[in-house]
């Protein structure tokens, strides 16, 4: 299974000031989309938001100068509630969802005509 992933940032929450820093990004709203390499690709995505720690003056990047690469770097450093890398946890979850669709545990079928004709009861 060789899924591909796309990370997008759909919203950034900015606070006016923290100390002497202005236009500070405090929260990332993100979406990760996984696409299978099947002939008919299966696409799964998850959306979330993550609050960032206050930056130090030395590491601060104001909203007006931040790049997608900066936000990606911040996101890659985040951890989930268990202390695991958040990005990897999200990828693993999306992989599981795709695998479940590729090989479902159960399925439903429309019965043939014999079943639709019914039986006397």
Biopython code that builds the backbone (N, CA, C, O; Angstrom):
import numpy as np
from Bio.PDB.StructureBuilder import StructureBuilder

atoms = [
    (1, "UNK", "N", (0.858, -1.176, 0.000)),
    (1, "UNK", "CA", (0.000, 0.000, 0.000)),
    (1, "UNK", "C", (0.900, 1.234, 0.000)),
    (1, "UNK", "O", (1.647, 1.472, 0.949)),
    (2, "UNK", "N", (0.819, 1.996, -1.055)),
    (2, "UNK", "CA", (1.633, 3.203, -1.171)),
    (2, "UNK", "C", (0.717, 4.417, -1.283)),
    (2, "UNK", "O", (0.483, 4.936, -2.374)),
    (3, "UNK", "N", (0.215, 4.850, -0.163)),
    (3, "UNK", "CA", (-0.661, 6.019, -0.158)),
    (3, "UNK", "C", (0.178, 7.287, -0.269)),
    (3, "UNK", "O", (1.327, 7.327, 0.173)),
    (4, "UNK", "N", (-0.412, 8.321, -0.863)),
    (4, "UNK", "CA", (0.228, 9.629, -0.894)),
    (4, "UNK", "C", (-0.575, 10.562, 0.001)),
    (4, "UNK", "O", (-1.760, 10.334, 0.240)),
    (5, "UNK", "N", (0.072, 11.608, 0.492)),
    (5, "UNK", "CA", (-0.546, 12.496, 1.472)),
    (5, "UNK", "C", (-0.376, 13.949, 1.056)),
    (5, "UNK", "O", (0.622, 14.333, 0.445)),
    (6, "UNK", "N", (-1.381, 14.744, 1.406)),
    (6, "UNK", "CA", (-1.327, 16.185, 1.164)),
    (6, "UNK", "C", (-1.752, 16.882, 2.453)),
    (6, "UNK", "O", (-2.792, 16.565, 3.029)),
    (7, "UNK", "N", (-0.941, 17.825, 2.892)),
    (7, "UNK", "CA", (-1.226, 18.604, 4.095)),
    (7, "UNK", "C", (-1.562, 20.022, 3.670)),
    (7, "UNK", "O", (-0.780, 20.671, 2.975)),
    (8, "UNK", "N", (-2.727, 20.503, 4.088)),
    (8, "UNK", "CA", (-3.113, 21.883, 3.797)),
    (8, "UNK", "C", (-3.455, 22.594, 5.098)),
    (8, "UNK", "O", (-3.895, 21.977, 6.067)),
    (9, "UNK", "N", (-3.244, 23.890, 5.097)),
    (9, "UNK", "CA", (-3.605, 24.717, 6.247)),
    (9, "UNK", "C", (-4.762, 25.602, 5.811)),
    (9, "UNK", "O", (-4.612, 26.477, 4.959)),
    (10, "UNK", "N", (-5.924, 25.354, 6.416)),
    (10, "UNK", "CA", (-7.149, 26.009, 5.963)),
    (10, "UNK", "C", (-7.469, 27.287, 6.723)),
    (10, "UNK", "O", (-8.282, 28.098, 6.280)),
    (11, "UNK", "N", (-6.827, 27.457, 7.864)),
    (11, "UNK", "CA", (-7.083, 28.654, 8.669)),
    (11, "UNK", "C", (-5.948, 28.794, 9.664)),
    (11, "UNK", "O", (-5.475, 27.802, 10.218)),
    (12, "UNK", "N", (-5.516, 30.010, 9.890)),
    (12, "UNK", "CA", (-4.523, 30.300, 10.921)),
    (12, "UNK", "C", (-5.136, 31.311, 11.876)),
    (12, "UNK", "O", (-5.599, 32.370, 11.453)),
    (13, "UNK", "N", (-5.138, 30.985, 13.166)),
    (13, "UNK", "CA", (-5.653, 31.951, 14.154)),
    (13, "UNK", "C", (-4.478, 32.791, 14.631)),
    (13, "UNK", "O", (-3.451, 32.270, 15.064)),
    (14, "UNK", "N", (-4.655, 34.098, 14.540)),
    (14, "UNK", "CA", (-3.592, 35.048, 14.859)),
    (14, "UNK", "C", (-4.042, 35.920, 16.027)),
    (14, "UNK", "O", (-5.186, 36.372, 16.070)),
    (15, "UNK", "N", (-3.131, 36.152, 16.974)),
    (15, "UNK", "CA", (-3.410, 37.104, 18.062)),
    (15, "UNK", "C", (-2.608, 38.376, 17.792)),
    (15, "UNK", "O", (-1.517, 38.333, 17.224)),
    (16, "UNK", "N", (-3.167, 39.495, 18.208)),
    (16, "UNK", "CA", (-2.540, 40.785, 17.914)),
    (16, "UNK", "C", (-1.136, 40.909, 18.485)),
    (16, "UNK", "O", (-0.196, 41.252, 17.768)),
    (17, "UNK", "N", (-0.995, 40.629, 19.779)),
    (17, "UNK", "CA", (0.330, 40.767, 20.396)),
    (17, "UNK", "C", (0.537, 39.735, 21.490)),
    (17, "UNK", "O", (-0.399, 39.329, 22.179)),
    (18, "UNK", "N", (1.769, 39.332, 21.627)),
    (18, "UNK", "CA", (2.246, 38.562, 22.777)),
    (18, "UNK", "C", (3.566, 39.225, 23.142)),
    (18, "UNK", "O", (4.550, 39.122, 22.409)),
    (19, "UNK", "N", (3.578, 39.899, 24.269)),
    (19, "UNK", "CA", (4.770, 40.665, 24.651)),
    (19, "UNK", "C", (5.043, 41.736, 23.616)),
    (19, "UNK", "O", (4.181, 42.567, 23.333)),
    (20, "UNK", "N", (6.255, 41.720, 23.045)),
    (20, "UNK", "CA", (6.622, 42.709, 22.038)),
    (20, "UNK", "C", (6.373, 42.207, 20.616)),
    (20, "UNK", "O", (6.636, 42.926, 19.653)),
    (21, "UNK", "N", (5.868, 40.978, 20.478)),
    (21, "UNK", "CA", (5.628, 40.381, 19.157)),
    (21, "UNK", "C", (4.204, 40.687, 18.686)),
    (21, "UNK", "O", (3.254, 40.607, 19.465)),
    (22, "UNK", "N", (4.068, 41.035, 17.413)),
    (22, "UNK", "CA", (2.758, 41.356, 16.835)),
    (22, "UNK", "C", (2.396, 40.346, 15.761)),
    (22, "UNK", "O", (3.265, 39.777, 15.101)),
    (23, "UNK", "N", (1.090, 40.133, 15.598)),
    (23, "UNK", "CA", (0.567, 39.220, 14.579)),
    (23, "UNK", "C", (1.145, 37.813, 14.754)),
    (23, "UNK", "O", (1.800, 37.267, 13.866)),
    (24, "UNK", "N", (0.876, 37.255, 15.932)),
    (24, "UNK", "CA", (1.434, 35.965, 16.318)),
    (24, "UNK", "C", (0.455, 34.841, 15.965)),
    (24, "UNK", "O", (-0.703, 34.869, 16.382)),
    (25, "UNK", "N", (0.920, 33.865, 15.205)),
    (25, "UNK", "CA", (0.089, 32.712, 14.858)),
    (25, "UNK", "C", (0.028, 31.789, 16.076)),
    (25, "UNK", "O", (1.058, 31.335, 16.575)),
    (26, "UNK", "N", (-1.185, 31.521, 16.543)),
    (26, "UNK", "CA", (-1.374, 30.699, 17.743)),
    (26, "UNK", "C", (-2.032, 29.356, 17.459)),
    (26, "UNK", "O", (-1.936, 28.439, 18.275)),
    (27, "UNK", "N", (-2.697, 29.225, 16.318)),
    (27, "UNK", "CA", (-3.414, 27.974, 16.064)),
    (27, "UNK", "C", (-3.425, 27.674, 14.570)),
    (27, "UNK", "O", (-3.676, 28.548, 13.739)),
    (28, "UNK", "N", (-3.146, 26.408, 14.254)),
    (28, "UNK", "CA", (-3.195, 25.928, 12.875)),
    (28, "UNK", "C", (-4.446, 25.088, 12.694)),
    (28, "UNK", "O", (-4.694, 24.178, 13.486)),
    (29, "UNK", "N", (-5.226, 25.365, 11.688)),
    (29, "UNK", "CA", (-6.341, 24.509, 11.289)),
    (29, "UNK", "C", (-5.876, 23.798, 10.025)),
    (29, "UNK", "O", (-5.559, 24.438, 9.023)),
    (30, "UNK", "N", (-5.839, 22.490, 10.080)),
    (30, "UNK", "CA", (-5.187, 21.715, 9.034)),
    (30, "UNK", "C", (-6.060, 20.584, 8.523)),
    (30, "UNK", "O", (-7.012, 20.161, 9.179)),
    (31, "UNK", "N", (-5.717, 20.109, 7.348)),
    (31, "UNK", "CA", (-6.372, 18.938, 6.763)),
    (31, "UNK", "C", (-5.281, 18.074, 6.147)),
    (31, "UNK", "O", (-4.400, 18.564, 5.441)),
    (32, "UNK", "N", (-5.359, 16.785, 6.430)),
    (32, "UNK", "CA", (-4.469, 15.819, 5.795)),
    (32, "UNK", "C", (-5.341, 14.912, 4.941)),
    (32, "UNK", "O", (-6.324, 14.346, 5.418)),
    (33, "UNK", "N", (-4.970, 14.780, 3.673)),
    (33, "UNK", "CA", (-5.698, 13.936, 2.739)),
    (33, "UNK", "C", (-4.774, 12.829, 2.263)),
    (33, "UNK", "O", (-3.654, 13.086, 1.820)),
    (34, "UNK", "N", (-5.253, 11.595, 2.358)),
    (34, "UNK", "CA", (-4.509, 10.432, 1.882)),
    (34, "UNK", "C", (-5.232, 9.872, 0.663)),
    (34, "UNK", "O", (-6.460, 9.797, 0.632)),
    (35, "UNK", "N", (-4.449, 9.482, -0.339)),
    (35, "UNK", "CA", (-4.994, 8.904, -1.565)),
    (35, "UNK", "C", (-4.273, 7.596, -1.847)),
    (35, "UNK", "O", (-3.044, 7.550, -1.886)),
    (36, "UNK", "N", (-5.045, 6.536, -2.043)),
    (36, "UNK", "CA", (-4.452, 5.231, -2.341)),
    (36, "UNK", "C", (-3.962, 5.211, -3.785)),
    (36, "UNK", "O", (-4.337, 6.056, -4.597)),
    (37, "UNK", "N", (-3.116, 4.226, -4.086)),
    (37, "UNK", "CA", (-2.622, 4.088, -5.457)),
    (37, "UNK", "C", (-3.434, 3.065, -6.252)),
    (37, "UNK", "O", (-2.960, 2.547, -7.264)),
    (38, "UNK", "N", (-4.658, 2.771, -5.797)),
    (38, "UNK", "CA", (-5.537, 1.845, -6.510)),
    (38, "UNK", "C", (-5.933, 2.419, -7.869)),
    (38, "UNK", "O", (-5.854, 3.627, -8.093)),
    (39, "UNK", "N", (-6.358, 1.535, -8.771)),
    (39, "UNK", "CA", (-6.838, 1.968, -10.090)),
    (39, "UNK", "C", (-7.952, 2.997, -9.906)),
    (39, "UNK", "O", (-7.975, 4.027, -10.580)),
    (40, "UNK", "N", (-8.866, 2.712, -8.994)),
    (40, "UNK", "CA", (-9.875, 3.684, -8.583)),
    (40, "UNK", "C", (-9.470, 4.153, -7.191)),
    (40, "UNK", "O", (-9.816, 3.509, -6.201)),
    (41, "UNK", "N", (-8.739, 5.269, -7.099)),
    (41, "UNK", "CA", (-8.177, 5.697, -5.814)),
    (41, "UNK", "C", (-9.230, 5.890, -4.727)),
    (41, "UNK", "O", (-10.338, 6.363, -4.981)),
    (42, "UNK", "N", (-8.856, 5.516, -3.530)),
    (42, "UNK", "CA", (-9.665, 5.766, -2.341)),
    (42, "UNK", "C", (-9.059, 6.987, -1.665)),
    (42, "UNK", "O", (-7.847, 7.049, -1.456)),
    (43, "UNK", "N", (-9.900, 7.956, -1.324)),
    (43, "UNK", "CA", (-9.441, 9.191, -0.702)),
    (43, "UNK", "C", (-10.082, 9.310, 0.675)),
    (43, "UNK", "O", (-11.299, 9.193, 0.819)),
    (44, "UNK", "N", (-9.256, 9.541, 1.671)),
    (44, "UNK", "CA", (-9.718, 9.771, 3.039)),
    (44, "UNK", "C", (-9.024, 11.029, 3.544)),
    (44, "UNK", "O", (-7.887, 11.312, 3.169)),
    (45, "UNK", "N", (-9.713, 11.780, 4.397)),
    (45, "UNK", "CA", (-9.063, 12.957, 4.966)),
    (45, "UNK", "C", (-9.504, 13.164, 6.401)),
    (45, "UNK", "O", (-10.537, 12.656, 6.837)),
    (46, "UNK", "N", (-8.697, 13.920, 7.120)),
    (46, "UNK", "CA", (-9.079, 14.309, 8.475)),
    (46, "UNK", "C", (-8.719, 15.784, 8.653)),
    (46, "UNK", "O", (-7.760, 16.292, 8.071)),
    (47, "UNK", "N", (-9.518, 16.440, 9.472)),
    (47, "UNK", "CA", (-9.364, 17.869, 9.729)),
    (47, "UNK", "C", (-9.170, 18.054, 11.217)),
    (47, "UNK", "O", (-9.787, 17.358, 12.024)),
    (48, "UNK", "N", (-8.326, 18.979, 11.575)),
    (48, "UNK", "CA", (-8.128, 19.257, 12.985)),
    (48, "UNK", "C", (-7.520, 20.626, 13.186)),
    (48, "UNK", "O", (-7.244, 21.353, 12.232)),
    (49, "UNK", "N", (-7.319, 20.960, 14.437)),
    (49, "UNK", "CA", (-6.643, 22.218, 14.765)),
    (49, "UNK", "C", (-5.680, 21.947, 15.904)),
    (49, "UNK", "O", (-5.916, 21.079, 16.745)),
    (50, "UNK", "N", (-4.608, 22.693, 15.919)),
    (50, "UNK", "CA", (-3.578, 22.533, 16.944)),
    (50, "UNK", "C", (-3.140, 23.905, 17.420)),
    (50, "UNK", "O", (-2.833, 24.787, 16.618)),
    (51, "UNK", "N", (-3.114, 24.074, 18.734)),
    (51, "UNK", "CA", (-2.646, 25.318, 19.336)),
    (51, "UNK", "C", (-1.128, 25.252, 19.445)),
    (51, "UNK", "O", (-0.564, 24.240, 19.861)),
    (52, "UNK", "N", (-0.486, 26.335, 19.069)),
    (52, "UNK", "CA", (0.974, 26.408, 19.117)),
    (52, "UNK", "C", (1.435, 27.047, 20.417)),
    (52, "UNK", "O", (0.744, 27.895, 20.982)),
    (53, "UNK", "N", (2.598, 26.639, 20.883)),
    (53, "UNK", "CA", (3.214, 27.301, 22.026)),
    (53, "UNK", "C", (3.588, 28.720, 21.619)),
    (53, "UNK", "O", (3.779, 29.004, 20.437)),
    (54, "UNK", "N", (3.692, 29.610, 22.604)),
    (54, "UNK", "CA", (4.136, 30.970, 22.309)),
    (54, "UNK", "C", (5.562, 30.918, 21.772)),
    (54, "UNK", "O", (6.409, 30.220, 22.330)),
    (55, "UNK", "N", (5.833, 31.648, 20.697)),
    (55, "UNK", "CA", (7.198, 31.650, 20.170)),
    (55, "UNK", "C", (8.117, 32.485, 21.062)),
    (55, "UNK", "O", (7.661, 33.311, 21.852)),
    (56, "UNK", "N", (9.396, 32.254, 20.918)),
    (56, "UNK", "CA", (10.373, 33.136, 21.566)),
    (56, "UNK", "C", (10.669, 34.256, 20.576)),
    (56, "UNK", "O", (10.395, 34.132, 19.382)),
    (57, "UNK", "N", (11.226, 35.339, 21.079)),
    (57, "UNK", "CA", (11.536, 36.444, 20.165)),
    (57, "UNK", "C", (12.511, 35.994, 19.083)),
    (57, "UNK", "O", (12.435, 36.483, 17.956)),
    (58, "UNK", "N", (13.412, 35.089, 19.391)),
    (58, "UNK", "CA", (14.401, 34.623, 18.428)),
    (58, "UNK", "C", (13.818, 33.731, 17.342)),
    (58, "UNK", "O", (14.361, 33.666, 16.239)),
    (59, "UNK", "N", (12.710, 33.037, 17.641)),
    (59, "UNK", "CA", (12.117, 32.122, 16.656)),
    (59, "UNK", "C", (10.835, 32.675, 16.037)),
    (59, "UNK", "O", (10.206, 32.005, 15.217)),
    (60, "UNK", "N", (10.448, 33.869, 16.413)),
    (60, "UNK", "CA", (9.172, 34.439, 15.999)),
    (60, "UNK", "C", (9.142, 34.778, 14.510)),
    (60, "UNK", "O", (10.077, 35.367, 13.968)),
    (61, "UNK", "N", (8.027, 34.384, 13.859)),
    (61, "UNK", "CA", (7.751, 34.761, 12.470)),
    (61, "UNK", "C", (6.345, 35.358, 12.449)),
    (61, "UNK", "O", (5.374, 34.676, 12.776)),
    (62, "UNK", "N", (6.237, 36.619, 12.069)),
    (62, "UNK", "CA", (4.938, 37.299, 12.043)),
    (62, "UNK", "C", (4.068, 36.737, 10.925)),
    (62, "UNK", "O", (4.575, 36.232, 9.923)),
    (63, "UNK", "N", (2.764, 36.831, 11.108)),
    (63, "UNK", "CA", (1.805, 36.318, 10.119)),
    (63, "UNK", "C", (2.105, 36.824, 8.709)),
    (63, "UNK", "O", (2.030, 36.053, 7.753)),
    (64, "UNK", "N", (2.432, 38.064, 8.570)),
    (64, "UNK", "CA", (2.654, 38.652, 7.253)),
    (64, "UNK", "C", (3.860, 38.105, 6.508)),
    (64, "UNK", "O", (3.983, 38.308, 5.300)),
    (65, "UNK", "N", (4.754, 37.413, 7.210)),
    (65, "UNK", "CA", (5.958, 36.885, 6.555)),
    (65, "UNK", "C", (6.064, 35.362, 6.644)),
    (65, "UNK", "O", (7.029, 34.781, 6.147)),
    (66, "UNK", "N", (5.092, 34.719, 7.267)),
    (66, "UNK", "CA", (5.157, 33.262, 7.414)),
    (66, "UNK", "C", (4.947, 32.590, 6.061)),
    (66, "UNK", "O", (4.224, 33.105, 5.207)),
    (67, "UNK", "N", (5.589, 31.432, 5.873)),
    (67, "UNK", "CA", (5.435, 30.669, 4.635)),
    (67, "UNK", "C", (4.758, 29.329, 4.947)),
    (67, "UNK", "O", (4.639, 28.930, 6.105)),
    (68, "UNK", "N", (4.325, 28.660, 3.902)),
    (68, "UNK", "CA", (3.758, 27.320, 4.071)),
    (68, "UNK", "C", (4.822, 26.398, 4.669)),
    (68, "UNK", "O", (4.509, 25.544, 5.498)),
    (69, "UNK", "N", (6.068, 26.568, 4.253)),
    (69, "UNK", "CA", (7.153, 25.740, 4.795)),
    (69, "UNK", "C", (7.298, 25.947, 6.305)),
    (69, "UNK", "O", (7.560, 24.992, 7.037)),
    (70, "UNK", "N", (7.127, 27.193, 6.777)),
    (70, "UNK", "CA", (7.186, 27.457, 8.217)),
    (70, "UNK", "C", (6.081, 26.705, 8.951)),
    (70, "UNK", "O", (6.338, 26.040, 9.954)),
    (71, "UNK", "N", (4.852, 26.811, 8.451)),
    (71, "UNK", "CA", (3.730, 26.153, 9.130)),
    (71, "UNK", "C", (3.882, 24.636, 9.071)),
    (71, "UNK", "O", (3.508, 23.942, 10.016)),
    (72, "UNK", "N", (4.425, 24.114, 7.975)),
    (72, "UNK", "CA", (4.677, 22.668, 7.865)),
    (72, "UNK", "C", (5.695, 22.233, 8.921)),
    (72, "UNK", "O", (5.517, 21.199, 9.565)),
    (73, "UNK", "N", (6.747, 23.007, 9.098)),
    (73, "UNK", "CA", (7.762, 22.697, 10.110)),
    (73, "UNK", "C", (7.138, 22.682, 11.502)),
    (73, "UNK", "O", (7.411, 21.778, 12.291)),
    (74, "UNK", "N", (6.307, 23.672, 11.810)),
    (74, "UNK", "CA", (5.639, 23.707, 13.115)),
    (74, "UNK", "C", (4.756, 22.485, 13.291)),
    (74, "UNK", "O", (4.756, 21.852, 14.347)),
    (75, "UNK", "N", (3.995, 22.157, 12.237)),
    (75, "UNK", "CA", (3.071, 21.024, 12.322)),
    (75, "UNK", "C", (3.830, 19.716, 12.520)),
    (75, "UNK", "O", (3.410, 18.870, 13.310)),
    (76, "UNK", "N", (4.929, 19.547, 11.818)),
    (76, "UNK", "CA", (5.706, 18.306, 11.924)),
    (76, "UNK", "C", (6.281, 18.097, 13.323)),
    (76, "UNK", "O", (6.623, 16.972, 13.689)),
    (77, "UNK", "N", (6.390, 19.155, 14.098)),
    (77, "UNK", "CA", (6.927, 19.053, 15.458)),
    (77, "UNK", "C", (5.848, 18.752, 16.503)),
    (77, "UNK", "O", (6.176, 18.488, 17.660)),
    (78, "UNK", "N", (4.572, 18.788, 16.116)),
    (78, "UNK", "CA", (3.484, 18.577, 17.072)),
    (78, "UNK", "C", (3.356, 17.104, 17.464)),
    (78, "UNK", "O", (3.708, 16.207, 16.698)),
    (79, "UNK", "N", (2.846, 16.882, 18.670)),
    (79, "UNK", "CA", (2.590, 15.524, 19.142)),
    (79, "UNK", "C", (1.117, 15.367, 19.499)),
    (79, "UNK", "O", (0.425, 16.345, 19.781)),
    (80, "UNK", "N", (0.647, 14.117, 19.483)),
    (80, "UNK", "CA", (-0.735, 13.845, 19.875)),
    (80, "UNK", "C", (-0.808, 13.682, 21.393)),
    (80, "UNK", "O", (0.188, 13.872, 22.091)),
    (81, "UNK", "N", (-1.985, 13.332, 21.897)),
    (81, "UNK", "CA", (-2.183, 13.231, 23.347)),
    (81, "UNK", "C", (-1.346, 12.121, 23.981)),
    (81, "UNK", "O", (-1.150, 12.120, 25.196)),
    (82, "UNK", "N", (-0.852, 11.180, 23.179)),
    (82, "UNK", "CA", (-0.012, 10.101, 23.700)),
    (82, "UNK", "C", (1.476, 10.395, 23.550)),
    (82, "UNK", "O", (2.313, 9.560, 23.894)),
    (83, "UNK", "N", (1.805, 11.569, 23.043)),
    (83, "UNK", "CA", (3.195, 11.939, 22.866)),
    (83, "UNK", "C", (3.800, 11.472, 21.549)),
    (83, "UNK", "O", (5.002, 11.626, 21.330)),
    (84, "UNK", "N", (2.983, 10.906, 20.676)),
    (84, "UNK", "CA", (3.456, 10.460, 19.369)),
    (84, "UNK", "C", (3.413, 11.620, 18.378)),
    (84, "UNK", "O", (2.650, 12.570, 18.552)),
    (85, "UNK", "N", (4.233, 11.532, 17.344)),
    (85, "UNK", "CA", (4.223, 12.551, 16.304)),
    (85, "UNK", "C", (2.830, 12.636, 15.691)),
    (85, "UNK", "O", (2.308, 11.635, 15.201)),
    (86, "UNK", "N", (2.224, 13.821, 15.715)),
    (86, "UNK", "CA", (0.849, 13.998, 15.253)),
    (86, "UNK", "C", (0.694, 13.652, 13.774)),
    (86, "UNK", "O", (-0.262, 12.977, 13.394)),
    (87, "UNK", "N", (1.619, 14.104, 12.944)),
    (87, "UNK", "CA", (1.517, 13.834, 11.510)),
    (87, "UNK", "C", (1.525, 12.332, 11.242)),
    (87, "UNK", "O", (0.712, 11.835, 10.463)),
    (88, "UNK", "N", (2.445, 11.605, 11.885)),
    (88, "UNK", "CA", (2.505, 10.164, 11.668)),
    (88, "UNK", "C", (1.250, 9.476, 12.187)),
    (88, "UNK", "O", (0.753, 8.542, 11.558)),
    (89, "UNK", "N", (0.735, 9.925, 13.322)),
    (89, "UNK", "CA", (-0.503, 9.352, 13.868)),
    (89, "UNK", "C", (-1.668, 9.538, 12.897)),
    (89, "UNK", "O", (-2.465, 8.622, 12.695)),
    (90, "UNK", "N", (-1.762, 10.730, 12.296)),
    (90, "UNK", "CA", (-2.836, 10.998, 11.350)),
    (90, "UNK", "C", (-2.664, 10.147, 10.087)),
    (90, "UNK", "O", (-3.643, 9.610, 9.568)),
    (91, "UNK", "N", (-1.440, 10.021, 9.595)),
    (91, "UNK", "CA", (-1.187, 9.176, 8.422)),
    (91, "UNK", "C", (-1.571, 7.724, 8.720)),
    (91, "UNK", "O", (-2.212, 7.067, 7.900)),
    (92, "UNK", "N", (-1.178, 7.229, 9.894)),
    (92, "UNK", "CA", (-1.503, 5.849, 10.263)),
    (92, "UNK", "C", (-3.017, 5.634, 10.306)),
    (92, "UNK", "O", (-3.514, 4.611, 9.835)),
    (93, "UNK", "N", (-3.748, 6.598, 10.871)),
    (93, "UNK", "CA", (-5.200, 6.497, 10.932)),
    (93, "UNK", "C", (-5.838, 6.500, 9.549)),
    (93, "UNK", "O", (-6.761, 5.728, 9.287)),
    (94, "UNK", "N", (-5.351, 7.364, 8.666)),
    (94, "UNK", "CA", (-5.878, 7.418, 7.301)),
    (94, "UNK", "C", (-5.552, 6.128, 6.550)),
    (94, "UNK", "O", (-6.380, 5.623, 5.792)),
    (95, "UNK", "N", (-4.349, 5.598, 6.759)),
    (95, "UNK", "CA", (-3.984, 4.320, 6.139)),
    (95, "UNK", "C", (-4.944, 3.214, 6.573)),
    (95, "UNK", "O", (-5.365, 2.399, 5.752)),
    (96, "UNK", "N", (-5.289, 3.185, 7.857)),
    (96, "UNK", "CA", (-6.221, 2.176, 8.372)),
    (96, "UNK", "C", (-7.601, 2.324, 7.737)),
    (96, "UNK", "O", (-8.242, 1.328, 7.402)),
    (97, "UNK", "N", (-8.056, 3.565, 7.572)),
    (97, "UNK", "CA", (-9.362, 3.795, 6.950)),
    (97, "UNK", "C", (-9.366, 3.333, 5.496)),
    (97, "UNK", "O", (-10.336, 2.732, 5.033)),
    (98, "UNK", "N", (-8.286, 3.613, 4.783)),
    (98, "UNK", "CA", (-8.192, 3.180, 3.388)),
    (98, "UNK", "C", (-8.138, 1.661, 3.317)),
    (98, "UNK", "O", (-8.816, 1.058, 2.485)),
    (99, "UNK", "N", (-7.340, 1.033, 4.181)),
    (99, "UNK", "CA", (-7.233, -0.434, 4.188)),
    (99, "UNK", "C", (-8.587, -1.071, 4.470)),
    (99, "UNK", "O", (-8.926, -2.095, 3.877)),
    (100, "UNK", "N", (-9.364, -0.474, 5.370)),
    (100, "UNK", "CA", (-10.690, -1.014, 5.686)),
    (100, "UNK", "C", (-11.623, -0.936, 4.475)),
    (100, "UNK", "O", (-12.476, -1.805, 4.293)),
    (101, "UNK", "N", (-11.465, 0.086, 3.658)),
    (101, "UNK", "CA", (-12.296, 0.193, 2.450)),
    (101, "UNK", "C", (-11.803, -0.755, 1.355)),
    (101, "UNK", "O", (-12.593, -1.232, 0.540)),
    (102, "UNK", "N", (-10.500, -1.025, 1.339)),
    (102, "UNK", "CA", (-9.951, -1.942, 0.335)),
    (102, "UNK", "C", (-10.332, -3.389, 0.636)),
    (102, "UNK", "O", (-10.562, -4.175, -0.283)),
    (103, "UNK", "N", (-10.399, -3.740, 1.914)),
    (103, "UNK", "CA", (-10.725, -5.108, 2.333)),
    (103, "UNK", "C", (-11.732, -5.052, 3.477)),
    (103, "UNK", "O", (-11.374, -5.279, 4.633)),
    (104, "UNK", "N", (-12.984, -4.751, 3.161)),
    (104, "UNK", "CA", (-13.983, -4.594, 4.227)),
    (104, "UNK", "C", (-14.222, -5.902, 4.984)),
    (104, "UNK", "O", (-14.127, -6.989, 4.413)),
    (105, "UNK", "N", (-14.530, -5.781, 6.262)),
    (105, "UNK", "CA", (-14.823, -6.945, 7.104)),
    (105, "UNK", "C", (-16.169, -7.559, 6.741)),
    (105, "UNK", "O", (-16.368, -8.760, 6.922)),
    (106, "UNK", "N", (-17.074, -6.766, 6.241)),
    (106, "UNK", "CA", (-18.367, -7.270, 5.779)),
    (106, "UNK", "C", (-18.841, -6.377, 4.638)),
    (106, "UNK", "O", (-18.269, -5.317, 4.385)),
    (107, "UNK", "N", (-19.863, -6.806, 3.972)),
    (107, "UNK", "CA", (-20.392, -6.046, 2.857)),
    (107, "UNK", "C", (-21.851, -6.417, 2.659)),
    (107, "UNK", "O", (-22.351, -7.366, 3.262)),
    (108, "UNK", "N", (-22.519, -5.666, 1.817)),
    (108, "UNK", "CA", (-23.915, -5.982, 1.529)),
    (108, "UNK", "C", (-24.075, -6.153, 0.029)),
    (108, "UNK", "O", (-23.352, -5.549, -0.764)),
    (109, "UNK", "N", (-25.019, -6.973, -0.336)),
    (109, "UNK", "CA", (-25.309, -7.251, -1.741)),
    (109, "UNK", "C", (-26.816, -7.195, -1.945)),
    (109, "UNK", "O", (-27.579, -7.464, -1.017)),
    (110, "UNK", "N", (-27.237, -6.858, -3.121)),
    (110, "UNK", "CA", (-28.644, -6.935, -3.481)),
    (110, "UNK", "C", (-28.912, -8.380, -3.883)),
    (110, "UNK", "O", (-28.236, -8.903, -4.769)),
    (111, "UNK", "N", (-29.893, -9.043, -3.247)),
    (111, "UNK", "CA", (-30.135, -10.449, -3.559)),
    (111, "UNK", "C", (-30.658, -10.626, -4.984)),
    (111, "UNK", "O", (-31.203, -9.704, -5.591)),
    (112, "UNK", "N", (-30.474, -11.836, -5.491)),
    (112, "UNK", "CA", (-30.958, -12.154, -6.836)),
    (112, "UNK", "C", (-32.481, -12.209, -6.889)),
    (112, "UNK", "O", (-33.151, -12.044, -5.870)),
    (113, "UNK", "N", (-33.012, -12.438, -8.062)),
    (113, "UNK", "CA", (-34.460, -12.427, -8.294)),
    (113, "UNK", "C", (-35.197, -13.436, -7.416)),
    (113, "UNK", "O", (-36.315, -13.164, -6.978)),
    (114, "UNK", "N", (-34.593, -14.590, -7.151)),
    (114, "UNK", "CA", (-35.248, -15.609, -6.327)),
    (114, "UNK", "C", (-35.644, -15.038, -4.967)),
    (114, "UNK", "O", (-36.722, -15.334, -4.452)),
    (115, "UNK", "N", (-34.783, -14.236, -4.404)),
    (115, "UNK", "CA", (-35.084, -13.643, -3.097)),
    (115, "UNK", "C", (-36.128, -12.554, -3.228)),
    (115, "UNK", "O", (-36.964, -12.381, -2.342)),
    (116, "UNK", "N", (-36.086, -11.819, -4.328)),
    (116, "UNK", "CA", (-37.035, -10.721, -4.508)),
    (116, "UNK", "C", (-38.447, -11.216, -4.805)),
    (116, "UNK", "O", (-39.408, -10.499, -4.526)),
    (117, "UNK", "N", (-38.606, -12.444, -5.372)),
    (117, "UNK", "CA", (-39.929, -12.986, -5.651)),
    (117, "UNK", "C", (-40.661, -13.336, -4.361)),
    (117, "UNK", "O", (-41.891, -13.363, -4.328)),
    (118, "UNK", "N", (-39.921, -13.598, -3.323)),
    (118, "UNK", "CA", (-40.521, -13.897, -2.044)),
    (118, "UNK", "C", (-41.010, -15.332, -1.930)),
    (118, "UNK", "O", (-40.962, -16.093, -2.896)),
    (119, "UNK", "N", (-41.472, -15.689, -0.763)),
    (119, "UNK", "CA", (-41.994, -17.018, -0.501)),
    (119, "UNK", "C", (-43.295, -16.869, 0.288)),
    (119, "UNK", "O", (-43.501, -15.876, 0.986)),
    (120, "UNK", "N", (-44.139, -17.840, 0.171)),
    (120, "UNK", "CA", (-45.400, -17.819, 0.919)),
    (120, "UNK", "C", (-45.094, -18.037, 2.397)),
    (120, "UNK", "O", (-44.270, -18.879, 2.756)),
    (121, "UNK", "N", (-45.751, -17.287, 3.225)),
    (121, "UNK", "CA", (-45.595, -17.464, 4.675)),
    (121, "UNK", "C", (-46.939, -17.592, 5.336)),
    (121, "UNK", "O", (-47.015, -17.749, 6.555)),
]
sb = StructureBuilder()
sb.init_structure("model")
sb.init_model(0)
sb.init_chain("A")
sb.init_seg("    ")
for serial, (resi, resn, name, xyz) in enumerate(atoms, 1):
    if name == "N":
        sb.init_residue(resn, " ", resi, " ")
    sb.init_atom(name, np.array(xyz, "f"), 0.0, 1.0, " ", f" {name:<3s}", serial, name[0])
structure = sb.get_structure()
